[in-house]
């Protein structure tokens, strides 16, 4: 037994599986202990003053999937692209830990999944057995995929004005399709899947018996809410959904209402999600390390 444990320990160290962070072997298959944060209130616009509600939960890792939304290799907005680069390393560390603990990982770089057409990860999503969704999946199109538009019967107005598309560079960038694939800093491992399709996502989750979904990626006010594999559709499909709130960003320009900093704008959209859609967690639940913060966010934690 000692020799087996030593061999396992040596294998983990040499492959780097436990470098982010150092977990015990018992923790690998243990329930995922979460603090799910939600908000209550009666207004049509969620705010930071809405009361917080925290609930403890234990999710079975084998019944949990991580979905990575639109972490592309480039972006038409230079500021957004820089933040994705900064976010990618910490996100990869969190995803590695999720994988080690037995969670499924779905990479969803919308509109560029064809880059992976010959990979087993893409074929895995395409070949998953059909599973009838408990809802009618969205067929409305936007930005290269089906789209789940705001549900006015359920959610209030977004607390930020992103009608200018959210570029916060000093000089507005020209909108173009700058992305070709997922950013290379996020590893696509052997057992992962690649899709940007709602039905394929439902098929993968059903095939693996997954009831819990953790969303991370960009951009929260747009794709992380609206894509066919993202928050609105997964919640309506009856999944237990959580947003990893430190592993996201928004398209928001502080020159637009409510004229707060970019990071305060992101917090307002997080509050919107917590109020109207699903609870949030931080990457600490996976890594045991402090939550990620962008270097430019100089506010006190």
Residue, then its C-alpha position, 0 to 999 in steps of 0.5 A: x500500500x505504501x509503495x502504491x501511494x508513493x507511486x501515485x504521489x510521484x505521478x501527481x507531482x511530476x504531471x503537475x496535477x496538484x500544483x494548483x493547489x496541493x490537494x490531498x488524495x481524499x479530497x479528489x473524490x470528496x463532495x464539492x463544498x460550496x457557499x452559494x451566494x444569492x440576493x433578494x429584493x423587490x426592485x426591477x434592477x438588482x443592486x449591491x444593496x440587495x440583501x445577500x443570502x448564503x447557502x451551504x451545499x455539497x455537490x457530487x463532482x461526478x455529477x458536476x460540469x464546468x462550462x468555459x464560455x468564450x475565452x477566445x484567443x483574441x477580441x475586437x476590444x483590446x482591453x477585453x483581450x488583455x483581461x482574457x489573457x490575465x484571467x486565462x492562467x488562473x482559470x486554467x488552474x481552477x479547471x485543472x483542479x475541477x478535472x482532478x476532482x472528477x468534474x466534466x469540463x466543456x469548452x465553449x468558444x462560440x462560433x469557432x468550434x470548427x477549429x477543433x473539428x478533428x479532435x476527439x473532444x469535439x467529436x465527443x460532443x457531436x457523438x453524445x446520444x440525443x437527450x430530449x431537453x425538458x424545455x424548448x431550446x432557443x433557436x433565435x440566432x445572435x453572434x454565431x449561435x442560438x441565443x437566449x434573450x432576456x426574459x422580462x417575466x423573470x429578470x429586471x433590466x441589466x444594471x449597466x448600459x452596454x448599448x455601445x458594446x462595452x469597449x472601455x479603451x480610450x479610443x473605441x476599437x473597431x468591431x470585428x471577428x478577431x477570434x479563431x479558437x479558445x485561448x491556448x493558455x486554457x488546456x483542453x484535456x483528453x476527457x474534455x468536450x468542445x461545443x457551442x451548441x445547446x442540444x449537444x450540451x444537453x446530450x453531454x450532461x445527460x450522458x454523464x448524469x450531470x445535474x450541476x453546472x458551473x459557468x465561467x468565462x466572458x462576457x457576463x452581461x452578454x454571452x455568459x447569460x445568453x449563449x445556448x449552453x449558458x446561464x439562462x438556458x441551463x437554469x431553464x433546463x432545470x440544472x443546478x447552476x452556479x456562476x464562478x463570479x471571480x472567473x468572469x468579466x463584462x463588456x462595460x465602458x465606465x463612460x456609460x451609465x451608471x458611470x462606475x468603474x469597469x469592475x464595479x460594473x461587473x459586480x453589478x451584473x454579478x448581483x443581477x445574476x444572483x438576484x434573478x438567475x442563479x447563485x455564485x461561488x468563487x474559485x476558492x471552492x476549487x483551489x483553496x486559494x484567494x479569489x482572482x482579482x484583475x490587477x487593475x482592480x485596486x478596490x479593497x477586497 
